[in-house]
Amino acid sequence: MTSPARRAAPATPAGHKVPFRHKVAFGLGMLANQMFPAALGIFMVVLVQDMGFPGWMWGVLFFLPRVFDSLTDPIMGFISDNTRSKWGRRRQYVFVGAIVMGIAFVAMWQLYREDGIPYNFAYFLAWSIVFYTGLTLFSIPYVAMGYEMSDDFHERTSIMAVAQWIGQWAWVIAPWFWVVMYDPGWFENADTATRTLSVWVGVACMLLAMVPAIFLPSRSTLHDEQLLPLTWRHLGAGMKEILNGFQEAFGSRPFRKLCYATFLIFNAFNTVAAFSFFIVVYHLFAGNAAAAGIWPTLFGSVGALITTFAVIPTVAWMSKKMGKRNAFMLSQGVSIVGYILLWFLMVPGQPWLFMLALPFFSFGIGGLFTLMMSMTADVCDLDELATGKRREGIFGAIYWWMVKFGFAIAGLLSGAIMSFVGFAPGAATQAAGAVDGLRLFYSGVPICGTLLALWIMRDYDLDEQRANEVRAELERRHQAAGTAA
């Protein structure tokens, strides 16, 4: 019989560094995990702009699959935490999820105008459900694998920094899909472009997503009797365990702070993210999209490049020097400076000026997940100290449920803000004050969200000293359990 302490042990012993090749293998999975939503966000515009879907259909396709996704995440977290297999608890789900995601992504973009809007709507919605099922199969065990890779306080940040560095390339590449899709030299129309590009994206990301399942080590849980059996007979107990897991996880004060702070920062950003295109076109180029050229693309792509080469390494260094909480507070404070600068440096006729704000602006989202994913792994140790259970899957599911739920709300708020300021996308001219209203919300909403997050995290107390004390106590328990066994 395997003891609960040993079954949960990280793949890397305490105090040992994770091999760089394993960090890269995990990071390649992150590239797939971020490229799929990045490409999806670009391609979705084609449904309205080129396929003729009415706004309500676009809203349903945006909202309903994400609601389904948020419901299945905690179930997948529980299944992943309790799987008995010679491959361990995670790898097989990551591998199968990668295949389902890749096939579904390609299939759902095989849309043809001649099939009509009702058929295309139903077809796309059905394949979206399949895609998000694959995303849940992949992403929840995948994130949990990252939490388990090391129990070292700083090594966890290093793992997430490498993963985020590789994953950021999705946001560097994806904005250039705009250029390819709407250039007649490449494709005759945008829907033809998405049919072709989806194949390249789907197959490439499917292969990338398989890498962690193939190359990251894991321990067998085949004979682990501490895990709850995943059978129909134990369905009731399983559902009770999921609900208890939610209650106990959210009962952790440090974990609540991480969830609330991420919700505020990430979703304040997403509420106004789409406004950057409109601000560049309508404020800097007086509504002339042709004159704006690739400047909207450069805004996203250059910002992602700065995040990749400057922000993530800097935040990882800051975390090691001053601790994770202080690195979070400082990096988010720098992002506030960036949002303020964007108000002043968006000057009509001088689009290059906004580039000066991007190094500050990029610290917001760029530093967020590098630190938060590392801090969540620390919280999983604290949870084991309190409950005796390793529940990376449940904690990852709850954390990302908060992100996805907020993302859906952000989409609704974006439309509400545009209506409030009187901005009409696609119109040749805008009502007086509409563009300035967008600009005000573009800077103001993230600043408010970030300030609230900083207030929440001001007394976050799971620092390096406390984390090391937790690990030391867990090691004593593991040794005692091993001796008893």
C-alpha positions as CSV (number, residue, x, y, z in Angstrom):
1,M,0.0,0.0,0.0
2,T,1.3,3.4,-1.0
3,S,1.3,6.0,1.8
4,P,-0.5,9.3,1.1
5,A,2.7,11.2,1.6
6,R,4.7,9.2,-1.0
7,R,2.0,9.1,-3.6
8,A,1.9,12.9,-3.7
9,A,5.7,13.6,-3.8
10,P,6.8,16.0,-6.5
11,A,8.8,14.6,-9.4
12,T,11.8,16.5,-8.2
13,P,13.2,16.0,-4.7
14,A,13.3,19.0,-2.3
15,G,16.1,21.4,-3.0
16,H,16.9,19.9,-6.4
17,K,16.7,21.8,-9.6
18,V,14.3,20.6,-12.3
19,P,16.3,19.8,-15.5
20,F,16.0,22.5,-18.0
21,R,14.7,20.1,-20.6
22,H,11.7,19.4,-18.4
23,K,11.0,23.1,-18.0
24,V,11.1,23.5,-21.8
25,A,8.8,20.4,-22.2
26,F,6.3,22.0,-19.8
27,G,6.7,25.4,-21.6
28,L,5.9,23.9,-25.0
29,G,2.6,22.7,-23.5
30,M,2.0,26.3,-22.4
31,L,2.6,27.5,-25.9
32,A,-0.3,25.3,-27.1
33,N,-2.4,26.3,-24.1
34,Q,-2.0,30.0,-25.1
35,M,-2.0,29.7,-28.8
36,F,-5.4,28.1,-29.0
37,P,-7.3,30.9,-27.3
38,A,-5.1,33.6,-29.0
39,A,-6.0,32.2,-32.4
40,L,-9.6,31.7,-31.4
41,G,-9.9,35.3,-30.4
42,I,-8.7,36.4,-33.8
43,F,-10.7,34.0,-35.9
44,M,-14.0,34.7,-34.0
45,V,-14.2,38.1,-35.7
46,V,-14.6,36.3,-39.0
47,L,-18.0,34.9,-37.9
48,V,-19.5,38.4,-37.7
49,Q,-17.4,40.3,-40.2
50,D,-17.3,37.8,-43.0
51,M,-19.8,34.9,-42.3
52,G,-22.7,37.3,-41.4
53,F,-23.5,35.9,-38.0
54,P,-25.8,38.3,-36.0
55,G,-24.5,39.7,-32.8
56,W,-26.6,37.5,-30.6
57,M,-25.2,34.4,-32.2
58,W,-21.7,35.6,-31.6
59,G,-22.6,36.2,-28.0
60,V,-23.9,32.7,-27.6
61,L,-20.9,31.2,-29.2
62,F,-18.6,33.3,-27.0
63,F,-20.5,32.6,-23.7
64,L,-22.1,29.2,-23.8
65,P,-19.0,27.0,-24.4
66,R,-17.1,28.9,-21.7
67,V,-19.9,28.2,-19.2
68,F,-19.7,24.5,-20.1
69,D,-15.9,24.7,-19.7
70,S,-16.2,26.3,-16.3
71,L,-18.6,23.5,-15.1
72,T,-16.3,20.7,-16.3
73,D,-13.1,22.0,-14.9
74,P,-13.6,21.1,-11.2
75,I,-14.9,17.6,-12.2
76,M,-11.7,17.1,-14.3
77,G,-9.6,18.4,-11.4
78,F,-11.1,15.7,-9.1
79,I,-10.7,12.9,-11.7
80,S,-7.1,13.9,-12.3
81,D,-6.3,14.0,-8.6
82,N,-7.7,10.5,-8.0
83,T,-6.6,8.6,-11.1
84,R,-4.9,5.2,-10.5
85,S,-2.6,4.4,-13.4
86,K,0.9,3.2,-14.2
87,W,1.3,6.6,-16.0
88,G,0.4,8.6,-12.9
89,R,-2.5,10.9,-12.4
90,R,-2.0,13.4,-15.3
91,R,-0.1,12.4,-18.4
92,Q,-2.8,10.3,-20.1
93,Y,-5.4,13.1,-19.9
94,V,-2.9,15.6,-21.3
95,F,-2.2,13.4,-24.2
96,V,-5.8,12.6,-25.1
97,G,-6.9,16.2,-24.5
98,A,-4.3,17.4,-26.9
99,I,-5.7,15.1,-29.7
100,V,-9.3,16.2,-29.0
101,M,-8.4,19.9,-29.0
102,G,-6.4,19.7,-32.2
103,I,-9.1,17.8,-34.2
104,A,-11.9,19.9,-32.8
105,F,-10.2,23.2,-33.5
106,V,-9.6,22.3,-37.2
107,A,-13.1,20.9,-37.6
108,M,-15.0,23.8,-36.1
109,W,-13.5,26.3,-38.6
110,Q,-14.4,24.3,-41.7
111,L,-17.3,26.8,-42.4
112,Y,-18.7,27.5,-45.8
113,R,-21.0,30.5,-46.6
114,E,-23.2,28.4,-48.9
115,D,-24.2,26.2,-46.0
116,G,-26.2,29.1,-44.5
117,I,-26.0,30.9,-41.1
118,P,-28.3,28.6,-39.1
119,Y,-26.3,25.4,-40.1
120,N,-23.0,27.1,-39.6
121,F,-24.1,28.4,-36.2
122,A,-25.2,24.9,-35.0
123,Y,-22.1,23.3,-36.5
124,F,-19.7,25.7,-34.9
125,L,-21.4,25.5,-31.5
126,A,-21.3,21.7,-31.5
127,W,-17.6,21.6,-32.3
128,S,-16.9,24.3,-29.8
129,I,-18.3,22.1,-27.1
130,V,-16.0,19.3,-28.2
131,F,-13.1,21.7,-28.3
132,Y,-13.7,22.9,-24.8
133,T,-14.1,19.4,-23.6
134,G,-10.6,18.7,-25.0
135,L,-9.3,21.9,-23.4
136,T,-10.5,20.8,-20.0
137,L,-9.1,17.3,-20.5
138,F,-5.7,18.9,-21.3
139,S,-5.4,22.1,-19.3
140,I,-6.5,21.0,-15.8
141,P,-4.1,18.0,-15.5
142,Y,-1.4,20.0,-17.4
143,V,-1.4,22.9,-15.0
144,A,-1.4,20.4,-12.1
145,M,1.7,18.8,-13.6
146,G,3.4,22.2,-13.3
147,Y,2.5,22.5,-9.7
148,E,4.0,19.1,-8.9
149,M,7.3,19.5,-10.8
150,S,9.1,20.9,-7.7
151,D,8.6,21.6,-4.0
152,D,11.3,24.3,-4.0
153,F,10.1,27.8,-3.4
154,H,12.2,29.6,-6.0
155,E,12.4,26.7,-8.5
156,R,8.6,26.9,-8.9
157,T,8.9,30.4,-10.0
158,S,11.7,29.4,-12.5
159,I,9.5,26.7,-13.9
160,M,6.6,29.1,-14.5
161,A,8.9,31.8,-15.8
162,V,10.2,29.4,-18.5
163,A,6.7,28.2,-19.3
164,Q,5.3,31.8,-19.6
165,W,8.3,32.9,-21.7
166,I,7.6,30.1,-24.2
167,G,3.8,30.6,-24.0
168,Q,4.1,34.3,-24.7
169,W,5.2,33.6,-28.3
170,A,1.5,32.8,-29.0
171,W,0.7,36.4,-28.4
172,V,3.6,37.5,-30.5
173,I,2.5,35.3,-33.5
174,A,-1.3,35.5,-33.3
175,P,-1.8,39.2,-34.1
176,W,-0.1,38.6,-37.4
177,F,-3.0,36.4,-38.4
178,W,-4.9,39.6,-39.0
179,V,-2.4,40.6,-41.7
180,V,-2.5,37.1,-43.4
181,M,-6.3,36.8,-43.2
182,Y,-7.1,40.1,-44.8
183,D,-4.4,40.3,-47.4
184,P,-5.8,39.2,-50.8
185,G,-2.3,38.2,-51.8
186,W,-2.6,35.3,-49.3
187,F,-6.3,34.3,-49.4
188,E,-9.3,35.4,-51.4
189,N,-11.3,36.1,-48.2
190,A,-11.0,35.7,-44.5
191,D,-13.2,32.6,-44.1
192,T,-11.0,30.7,-46.6
193,A,-8.0,31.9,-44.6
194,T,-9.4,30.5,-41.3
195,R,-10.2,27.2,-42.9
196,T,-6.5,26.9,-43.9
197,L,-4.9,28.5,-40.9
198,S,-6.9,26.4,-38.5
199,V,-5.3,23.3,-39.9
200,W,-1.8,24.7,-39.3
201,V,-2.7,25.9,-35.8
202,G,-4.6,22.8,-34.8
203,V,-2.0,20.3,-35.9
204,A,1.0,22.3,-34.6
205,C,-0.6,23.0,-31.2
206,M,-1.8,19.4,-30.9
207,L,1.8,18.2,-31.2
208,L,3.1,20.8,-28.8
209,A,0.4,19.9,-26.2
210,M,1.5,16.2,-26.3
211,V,5.1,17.1,-25.3
212,P,4.5,17.4,-21.5
213,A,2.7,14.0,-21.6
214,I,5.5,12.3,-23.4
215,F,8.6,13.9,-21.8
216,L,7.7,14.9,-18.2
217,P,8.3,12.1,-15.6
218,S,5.6,10.8,-13.3
219,R,5.1,8.1,-10.7
220,S,2.7,5.2,-10.9
221,T,-0.4,5.5,-8.9
222,L,-1.8,2.1,-10.1
223,H,-1.8,0.6,-6.6
224,D,-2.5,3.7,-4.6
225,E,-5.3,2.8,-2.3
226,Q,-5.4,6.3,-0.8
227,L,-7.1,7.6,-4.0
228,L,-10.9,7.6,-4.2
229,P,-12.0,4.9,-6.8
230,L,-13.4,6.5,-10.0
231,T,-16.4,4.2,-10.4
232,W,-20.1,4.7,-10.7
233,R,-20.5,3.1,-7.3
234,H,-18.4,5.9,-5.8
235,L,-20.1,8.7,-7.9
236,G,-21.9,10.2,-4.8
237,A,-18.8,10.2,-2.7
238,G,-16.9,11.7,-5.6
239,M,-19.4,14.6,-6.0
240,K,-19.2,15.2,-2.3
241,E,-15.4,15.2,-2.4
242,I,-15.6,17.8,-5.2
243,L,-17.9,20.1,-3.2
244,N,-15.7,19.6,-0.1
245,G,-12.6,20.3,-2.1
246,F,-14.1,23.6,-3.3
247,Q,-15.1,24.6,0.2
248,E,-11.7,23.6,1.7
249,A,-9.7,25.2,-1.1
250,F,-11.6,28.5,-0.9
251,G,-11.3,28.3,2.9
252,S,-7.6,28.9,2.4
253,R,-7.0,32.6,3.0
254,P,-3.8,32.8,0.8
255,F,-5.6,31.0,-2.0
256,R,-8.6,33.3,-1.9
257,K,-6.3,36.3,-2.2
258,L,-4.5,34.8,-5.3
259,C,-7.9,34.1,-6.9
260,Y,-9.4,37.5,-6.2
261,A,-6.2,39.4,-7.3
262,T,-6.0,37.4,-10.5
263,F,-9.7,37.9,-11.2
264,L,-9.4,41.7,-10.8
265,I,-6.2,42.2,-12.8
266,F,-6.8,39.7,-15.6
267,N,-10.4,40.5,-16.2
268,A,-10.0,44.3,-15.9
269,F,-7.4,44.0,-18.7
270,N,-9.7,41.8,-20.8
271,T,-12.6,44.1,-20.4
272,V,-10.7,46.8,-22.4
273,A,-8.2,44.7,-24.4
274,A,-10.3,44.9,-27.6
275,F,-10.3,48.7,-27.3
276,S,-6.7,49.0,-28.4
277,F,-7.6,48.3,-32.0
278,F,-10.3,50.9,-32.0
279,I,-8.2,53.5,-30.2
280,V,-5.3,53.1,-32.7
281,V,-7.6,53.3,-35.7
282,Y,-10.1,56.0,-34.6
283,H,-7.9,58.1,-32.3
284,L,-4.5,57.9,-34.0
285,F,-5.7,57.6,-37.6
286,A,-9.1,59.3,-37.5
287,G,-11.0,56.1,-38.4
288,N,-8.9,55.3,-41.4
289,A,-8.2,51.5,-41.0
290,A,-6.2,51.4,-44.2
291,A,-3.9,54.2,-42.9
292,A,-3.5,52.4,-39.6
293,G,-1.9,49.5,-41.4
294,I,-0.1,47.2,-39.1
295,W,0.0,49.5,-36.1
296,P,-2.8,47.6,-34.3
297,T,-0.9,44.4,-34.9
298,L,2.3,45.9,-33.6
299,F,0.6,47.0,-30.4
300,G,-0.1,43.4,-29.4
301,S,2.9,41.8,-31.0
302,V,5.5,44.2,-29.7
303,G,3.9,44.2,-26.2
304,A,4.2,40.4,-26.2
305,L,7.8,40.5,-27.3
306,I,8.6,42.9,-24.5
307,T,6.9,40.6,-22.0
308,T,8.9,37.6,-23.4
309,F,12.3,39.1,-23.4
310,A,12.1,41.7,-20.6
311,V,9.2,41.3,-18.2
312,I,9.2,37.6,-17.4
313,P,13.0,37.3,-16.8
314,T,12.8,40.5,-14.7
315,V,9.9,39.3,-12.6
316,A,11.6,36.0,-12.0
317,W,14.7,37.8,-10.8
318,M,12.7,40.1,-8.6
319,S,10.9,37.2,-7.1
320,K,14.2,35.6,-6.0
321,K,15.6,38.8,-4.7
322,M,12.6,40.3,-2.8
323,G,10.0,37.5,-2.5
324,K,7.0,36.7,-4.6
325,R,4.6,39.1,-2.9
326,N,6.9,42.1,-3.2
327,A,7.7,41.2,-6.8
328,F,3.9,41.1,-7.5
329,M,3.3,44.4,-5.8
330,L,6.2,46.1,-7.7
331,S,5.4,44.6,-11.1
332,Q,1.7,45.6,-10.9
333,G,2.7,49.1,-9.7
334,V,4.8,49.4,-12.8
335,S,1.9,48.4,-15.0
336,I,-0.2,51.2,-13.5
337,V,2.5,53.6,-14.8
338,G,2.1,52.0,-18.2
339,Y,-1.7,52.5,-18.3
340,I,-1.2,56.2,-17.3
341,L,1.4,56.7,-20.0
342,L,-0.9,55.2,-22.7
343,W,-3.3,58.0,-22.0
344,F,-0.7,60.6,-22.8
345,L,1.3,58.8,-25.5
346,M,-1.6,58.0,-27.8
347,V,-0.9,61.1,-30.0
348,P,-2.7,61.4,-33.4
349,G,-0.1,61.3,-36.2
350,Q,2.6,60.0,-34.0
351,P,1.7,56.3,-33.4
352,W,5.3,55.3,-32.5
353,L,5.0,57.2,-29.2
354,F,2.7,54.5,-27.7
355,M,5.7,52.1,-28.0
356,L,7.3,54.0,-25.1
357,A,4.5,52.9,-22.8
358,L,4.6,49.2,-23.7
359,P,7.5,48.2,-21.4
360,F,5.6,49.5,-18.4
361,F,2.2,48.3,-19.6
362,S,3.5,44.8,-20.2
363,F,4.4,44.2,-16.5
364,G,0.7,43.7,-15.7
365,I,-0.3,40.5,-17.4
366,G,3.3,39.5,-18.1
367,G,4.2,39.2,-14.4
368,L,0.8,38.0,-13.2
369,F,0.7,34.3,-14.1
370,T,4.5,33.8,-13.6
371,L,4.0,34.6,-10.0
372,M,0.5,33.5,-9.3
373,M,1.0,29.9,-10.7
374,S,4.2,29.6,-8.5
375,M,2.3,30.9,-5.5
376,T,-0.6,28.5,-6.1
377,A,1.9,25.6,-5.9
378,D,3.0,26.9,-2.5
379,V,-0.7,27.0,-1.4
380,C,-1.0,23.3,-2.4
381,D,1.7,22.5,0.2
382,L,-0.2,24.5,2.8
383,D,-3.4,22.5,1.9
384,E,-1.5,19.2,2.3
385,L,-0.3,20.3,5.7
386,A,-3.9,21.0,6.8
387,T,-5.7,18.1,5.1
388,G,-3.1,15.4,4.2
389,K,-4.2,15.5,0.6
390,R,-2.4,16.6,-2.6
391,R,-5.1,18.4,-4.7
392,E,-3.2,20.3,-7.4
393,G,-6.0,19.4,-9.8
394,I,-8.7,20.9,-7.7
395,F,-6.7,24.0,-6.9
396,G,-5.8,24.5,-10.5
397,A,-9.4,24.0,-11.6
398,I,-10.8,26.6,-9.1
399,Y,-8.1,29.1,-10.0
400,W,-8.7,28.9,-13.7
401,W,-12.5,28.7,-13.1
402,M,-12.2,32.2,-11.6
403,V,-10.2,33.3,-14.7
404,K,-12.7,31.9,-17.2
405,F,-15.7,33.1,-15.4
406,G,-14.3,36.6,-15.3
407,F,-13.3,36.4,-18.9
408,A,-17.0,35.8,-19.8
409,I,-18.0,38.8,-17.7
410,A,-15.3,40.9,-19.3
411,G,-16.9,40.2,-22.7
412,L,-20.2,41.5,-21.5
413,L,-18.7,44.6,-19.9
414,S,-16.8,45.4,-23.1
415,G,-20.0,45.8,-25.0
416,A,-21.7,47.7,-22.2
417,I,-18.8,50.2,-22.1
418,M,-19.0,50.8,-25.9
419,S,-22.7,51.4,-25.6
420,F,-22.2,53.7,-22.6
421,V,-19.7,55.9,-24.4
422,G,-21.6,55.8,-27.7
423,F,-18.9,54.1,-29.7
424,A,-20.1,52.3,-32.9
425,P,-17.6,49.7,-34.3
426,G,-17.3,50.0,-38.0
427,A,-18.8,53.4,-38.3
428,A,-17.0,55.9,-40.5
429,T,-17.4,58.6,-37.8
430,Q,-18.0,58.5,-34.1
431,A,-20.1,60.5,-31.7
432,A,-18.3,63.4,-30.0
433,G,-16.4,62.1,-27.0
434,A,-16.9,58.4,-27.8
435,V,-13.3,57.7,-28.6
436,D,-12.0,59.7,-25.6
437,G,-14.5,57.7,-23.5
438,L,-13.0,54.5,-24.7
439,R,-9.5,55.8,-23.9
440,L,-10.6,56.8,-20.4
441,F,-12.0,53.3,-19.7
442,Y,-9.0,51.7,-21.4
443,S,-6.7,53.3,-18.8
444,G,-9.1,53.6,-15.9
445,V,-10.6,50.1,-15.6
446,P,-7.2,48.3,-15.4
447,I,-5.8,50.9,-13.0
448,C,-8.8,50.4,-10.6
449,G,-8.6,46.6,-10.9
450,T,-4.9,46.6,-10.2
451,L,-5.2,48.9,-7.2
452,L,-7.9,46.7,-5.7
453,A,-5.7,43.6,-6.3
454,L,-2.7,45.4,-4.6
455,W,-4.9,46.2,-1.6
456,I,-6.0,42.5,-1.4
457,M,-2.4,41.2,-1.6
458,R,-0.9,43.7,0.8
459,D,-0.9,41.2,3.7
460,Y,-0.3,38.0,1.8
461,D,1.8,36.1,4.3
462,L,2.9,32.8,2.6
463,D,6.4,34.0,2.1
464,E,9.6,32.0,1.6
465,Q,10.2,31.5,5.4
466,R,6.7,30.2,5.9
467,A,6.8,28.0,2.8
468,N,10.0,26.4,3.9
469,E,8.6,25.7,7.3
470,V,5.6,24.0,5.7
471,R,7.9,21.9,3.5
472,A,10.0,20.9,6.4
473,E,6.9,19.7,8.4
474,L,5.7,17.8,5.3
475,E,9.0,16.1,4.9
476,R,8.9,15.0,8.6
477,R,5.5,13.6,8.0
478,H,6.6,11.8,4.8
479,Q,9.6,10.3,6.6
480,A,7.4,9.1,9.5
481,A,4.8,7.7,7.1
482,G,7.5,5.9,5.2
483,T,9.0,4.4,8.3
484,A,5.5,3.2,9.5
485,A,4.9,1.6,6.1
